[in-house]
């Protein structure tokens, strides 16, 4: 199992477990008794109360039926907050919870994979399922979080998304013929949106070899903020020098990008190769 810092005392995951334990003890029920009502094991109940297990939708609904606090949807609401947070590293939560939802423009460069905001559920699940030592529950948690993260695309006033993708990403086998045609078809579909631009970058683009990044243009005069990816821990900052460096690199990569209509034709051609 991957190891992350324990959630803070005010996190929805901890509050879920604390309130579950409080109500269980007030009702004079054992963990085994609650487990039988939830259709799970006593160990799973113990992990929920200790905030080391992500509650399922049925867990939350059955707890609301069993204890019925407030309007009868207390645990369901907490679970929504739990899974709305990214199912990945804790350091990434600030970007997903505070930066992306307020951004006016998001510029991204991805040399290895389809950008997370543009991934299909099957593509994302395949990627997460290949993480070292990850559990099935963690995979589903991360997939659900990624799909929720994409909600910003479907808002009434979404951010402008300018995505640069390396040409090799289109042919990188992520799930093969069961996944790739669907993923590339989705790119073509979503590129019809007036707020989304997808450009394919020539595979000989050397300025892009240092890795993926995103640039968020924020409202109200706030400084641009960047997220630079790495295999260990990403870096999020609005420090002027670093932001300027990444913006310059983005522009250098963009010089190697095919025009949008050519890029979409390339995606269509590779989609046919996969089928």
C-alpha positions as CSV (number, residue, x, y, z in Angstrom):
1,X,0.0,0.0,0.0
2,X,1.3,3.5,-0.8
3,X,2.2,5.6,2.2
4,X,0.9,9.1,2.7
5,X,0.8,11.5,5.6
6,X,-2.0,10.8,8.0
7,X,-5.0,13.1,7.4
8,X,-5.4,16.1,9.7
9,X,-7.9,16.2,12.5
10,X,-10.2,18.5,10.6
11,X,-10.2,16.4,7.4
12,X,-13.5,15.0,6.2
13,X,-12.0,11.5,6.4
14,X,-11.1,11.9,10.1
15,X,-14.5,13.5,10.8
16,X,-16.3,10.6,9.1
17,X,-14.5,8.1,11.4
18,X,-14.9,10.2,14.5
19,X,-18.6,10.7,14.1
20,X,-19.1,7.1,13.1
21,X,-17.4,5.9,16.3
22,X,-19.4,8.5,18.5
23,X,-22.7,7.5,17.1
24,X,-21.9,3.8,17.3
25,X,-20.9,4.0,20.9
26,X,-24.0,6.2,21.7
27,X,-26.2,3.5,20.2
28,X,-24.2,0.9,22.3
29,X,-23.3,-1.1,19.1
30,X,-20.1,-3.0,18.7
31,X,-18.0,-2.7,15.6
32,X,-19.1,-6.2,14.6
33,X,-22.8,-5.2,14.9
34,X,-22.2,-2.2,12.6
35,X,-20.2,-4.4,10.2
36,X,-23.1,-6.8,9.8
37,X,-25.4,-3.8,8.9
38,X,-22.9,-2.4,6.4
39,X,-22.2,-5.8,4.9
40,X,-18.5,-5.7,5.6
41,X,-16.0,-7.0,8.1
42,X,-15.2,-5.7,11.6
43,X,-11.7,-4.8,10.4
44,X,-13.2,-2.6,7.7
45,X,-15.3,-0.8,10.3
46,X,-12.2,-0.3,12.4
47,X,-10.3,1.1,9.5
48,X,-13.2,3.5,8.7
49,X,-13.2,4.8,12.3
50,X,-9.4,5.1,12.2
51,X,-9.6,7.1,8.9
52,X,-7.4,4.6,7.1
53,X,-10.0,3.4,4.7
54,X,-12.0,5.4,2.1
55,X,-15.8,4.8,2.7
56,X,-17.7,3.5,-0.2
57,X,-21.0,5.1,-1.3
58,X,-23.0,2.2,0.2
59,X,-21.0,2.6,3.5
60,X,-22.1,6.3,3.7
61,X,-25.7,5.6,2.7
62,X,-26.1,2.8,5.2
63,X,-24.6,4.8,8.0
64,X,-27.0,7.6,7.3
65,X,-29.9,5.1,7.4
66,X,-28.5,3.5,10.6
67,X,-27.8,6.7,12.6
68,X,-29.8,9.3,10.7
69,X,-28.0,12.5,12.0
70,X,-29.2,15.9,10.8
71,X,-30.9,15.7,7.4
72,X,-30.0,12.1,6.9
73,X,-27.2,12.7,4.4
74,X,-24.3,13.6,6.8
75,X,-22.1,10.7,6.0
76,X,-22.9,10.9,2.3
77,X,-21.8,14.5,2.3
78,X,-18.6,13.8,4.1
79,X,-17.8,11.0,1.6
80,X,-18.3,13.4,-1.3
81,X,-15.7,15.7,0.3
82,X,-13.3,12.8,0.8
83,X,-13.4,11.6,-2.8
84,X,-13.5,15.2,-4.2
85,X,-9.9,15.6,-3.0
86,X,-7.3,14.1,-5.3
87,X,-6.7,10.5,-4.6
88,X,-3.0,11.0,-5.2
89,X,-0.3,12.7,-3.0
90,X,-1.3,15.1,-0.4
91,X,1.0,17.9,-1.8
92,X,-1.2,17.9,-5.0
93,X,-4.4,18.8,-3.1
94,X,-3.7,22.5,-3.0
95,X,-3.5,22.6,-6.8
96,X,-6.7,20.7,-7.4
97,X,-8.7,22.4,-4.6
98,X,-7.5,26.0,-4.9
99,X,-5.7,26.6,-8.2
100,X,-7.5,24.7,-10.9
101,X,-11.0,25.7,-9.9
102,X,-10.2,29.4,-10.0
103,X,-7.9,29.5,-13.0
104,X,-8.9,31.5,-16.1
105,X,-6.5,29.7,-18.3
106,X,-4.6,26.4,-17.9
107,X,-1.6,25.7,-20.1
108,X,-0.1,22.2,-20.0
109,X,2.7,20.2,-21.5
110,X,2.6,16.4,-21.3
111,X,5.5,14.4,-22.9
112,X,4.4,11.0,-21.6
113,X,0.6,10.7,-21.1
114,X,-2.7,12.3,-22.0
115,X,-3.2,15.2,-19.6
116,X,-5.2,14.2,-16.5
117,X,-8.0,16.7,-17.2
118,X,-8.5,15.1,-20.6
119,X,-8.3,11.4,-19.7
120,X,-11.1,8.9,-20.0
121,X,-12.0,6.8,-17.0
122,X,-10.6,3.7,-18.6
123,X,-7.3,5.4,-19.4
124,X,-7.0,6.8,-15.9
125,X,-7.8,3.4,-14.3
126,X,-5.1,1.7,-16.4
127,X,-2.5,4.2,-15.4
128,X,-3.4,4.1,-11.7
129,X,-3.6,0.3,-11.6
130,X,0.1,0.1,-12.6
131,X,1.3,2.1,-9.7
132,X,3.7,0.2,-7.5
133,X,2.0,-1.5,-4.5
134,X,-1.3,0.2,-5.0
135,X,-4.5,-1.5,-3.8
136,X,-7.7,-1.9,-5.7
137,X,-9.5,0.5,-3.4
138,X,-6.8,3.1,-3.9
139,X,-7.1,2.7,-7.7
140,X,-10.9,3.3,-7.6
141,X,-10.4,6.3,-5.2
142,X,-8.0,7.9,-7.6
143,X,-10.1,7.3,-10.6
144,X,-13.2,8.8,-9.0
145,X,-11.2,11.8,-7.8
146,X,-9.8,12.3,-11.4
147,X,-13.3,12.2,-12.9
148,X,-14.5,14.8,-10.3
149,X,-11.5,17.0,-11.0
150,X,-12.6,17.1,-14.6
151,X,-15.8,18.8,-13.5
152,X,-14.2,22.2,-14.1
153,X,-14.4,21.5,-17.9
154,X,-18.2,21.3,-17.8
155,X,-18.9,24.4,-15.7
156,X,-21.0,27.2,-17.2
157,X,-17.8,29.3,-17.4
158,X,-14.9,26.8,-17.7
159,X,-11.3,27.7,-17.9
160,X,-9.5,27.9,-21.2
161,X,-7.4,24.8,-21.5
162,X,-4.4,24.9,-23.9
163,X,-2.9,21.4,-24.0
164,X,0.4,20.5,-25.7
165,X,0.9,16.7,-26.1
166,X,3.9,14.9,-27.4
167,X,3.3,13.0,-30.6
168,X,4.5,9.8,-29.0
169,X,1.7,9.9,-26.4
170,X,-0.8,9.0,-29.1
171,X,0.9,5.7,-29.7
172,X,2.0,4.9,-26.1
173,X,0.2,1.7,-25.2
174,X,-2.0,2.4,-22.2
175,X,-4.5,-0.5,-22.1
176,X,-4.0,-1.2,-25.8
177,X,-6.9,-1.5,-28.3
178,X,-9.4,-1.7,-25.4
179,X,-8.5,1.8,-24.1
180,X,-6.7,3.9,-26.7
181,X,-9.4,4.3,-29.4
182,X,-11.8,5.5,-26.8
183,X,-9.3,7.9,-25.4
184,X,-8.4,9.4,-28.7
185,X,-12.0,9.7,-29.7
186,X,-12.7,11.6,-26.5
187,X,-9.9,14.0,-27.4
188,X,-11.5,14.7,-30.8
189,X,-14.9,15.1,-29.1
190,X,-13.7,17.5,-26.4
191,X,-11.6,19.5,-28.8
192,X,-14.9,20.8,-30.3
193,X,-15.3,22.9,-27.2
194,X,-14.4,26.6,-27.8
195,X,-12.4,26.6,-24.5
196,X,-10.2,23.6,-25.2
197,X,-7.3,23.6,-27.6
198,X,-5.2,20.4,-28.2
199,X,-2.0,20.5,-30.2
200,X,0.4,17.7,-30.9
201,X,4.1,18.4,-30.6
202,X,6.7,16.9,-32.9
203,X,8.6,14.1,-31.2
204,X,11.9,15.8,-31.9
205,X,11.1,18.7,-29.6
206,X,14.1,18.7,-27.2
207,X,12.9,21.6,-24.9
208,X,10.1,19.3,-23.7
209,X,12.3,16.5,-22.5
210,X,12.6,17.8,-18.9
211,X,9.1,16.7,-18.0
212,X,5.4,17.7,-17.7
213,X,4.1,20.9,-16.2
214,X,1.0,23.2,-15.9
215,X,0.6,26.9,-15.8
216,X,-2.4,28.5,-14.2
217,X,-3.4,32.0,-15.1
218,X,-5.4,33.3,-12.2
219,X,-8.0,36.1,-11.8
220,X,-7.9,39.5,-10.0
221,X,-4.3,40.2,-10.6
222,X,-3.0,37.1,-8.8
223,X,0.4,35.9,-10.0
224,X,0.5,32.9,-12.3
225,X,1.1,29.6,-10.5
226,X,2.9,26.5,-11.9
227,X,2.8,22.8,-11.1
228,X,6.0,21.0,-12.3
229,X,5.7,17.2,-12.2
230,X,8.3,14.6,-11.1
231,X,8.4,10.9,-10.2
232,X,8.9,11.7,-6.5
233,X,7.0,14.9,-5.6
234,X,5.8,17.7,-7.8
235,X,6.4,21.4,-7.1
236,X,3.8,24.1,-6.9
237,X,4.9,27.7,-6.8
238,X,4.0,31.3,-7.9
239,X,7.7,32.5,-7.5
240,X,8.2,34.9,-10.4
241,X,11.6,33.5,-11.6
242,X,10.4,29.9,-11.7
243,X,7.1,30.9,-13.4
244,X,8.9,32.9,-16.0
245,X,11.2,30.0,-16.7
246,X,8.3,27.6,-17.2
247,X,6.4,30.1,-19.4
248,X,9.5,30.5,-21.6
249,X,9.8,26.7,-21.9
250,X,6.1,26.4,-22.8
251,X,6.6,28.9,-25.6
252,X,9.7,27.0,-26.8
253,X,7.7,23.8,-26.9
254,X,4.8,25.4,-28.6
255,X,7.0,26.4,-31.5
256,X,7.3,22.6,-32.2
257,X,3.5,22.1,-32.1
258,X,1.5,21.3,-35.2
259,X,-1.5,23.7,-36.0
260,X,-4.7,22.6,-34.2
261,X,-6.4,21.3,-37.4
262,X,-3.3,19.2,-38.3
263,X,-3.1,17.9,-34.7
264,X,-6.7,16.7,-34.7
265,X,-6.1,15.0,-38.1
266,X,-3.1,13.2,-36.6
267,X,-5.2,12.1,-33.6
268,X,-7.9,10.8,-36.0
269,X,-5.3,8.9,-38.0
270,X,-3.7,7.2,-35.0
271,X,-7.1,6.3,-33.6
272,X,-7.7,4.3,-36.8
273,X,-4.4,2.6,-36.3
274,X,-5.5,1.4,-32.8
275,X,-8.7,0.0,-34.2
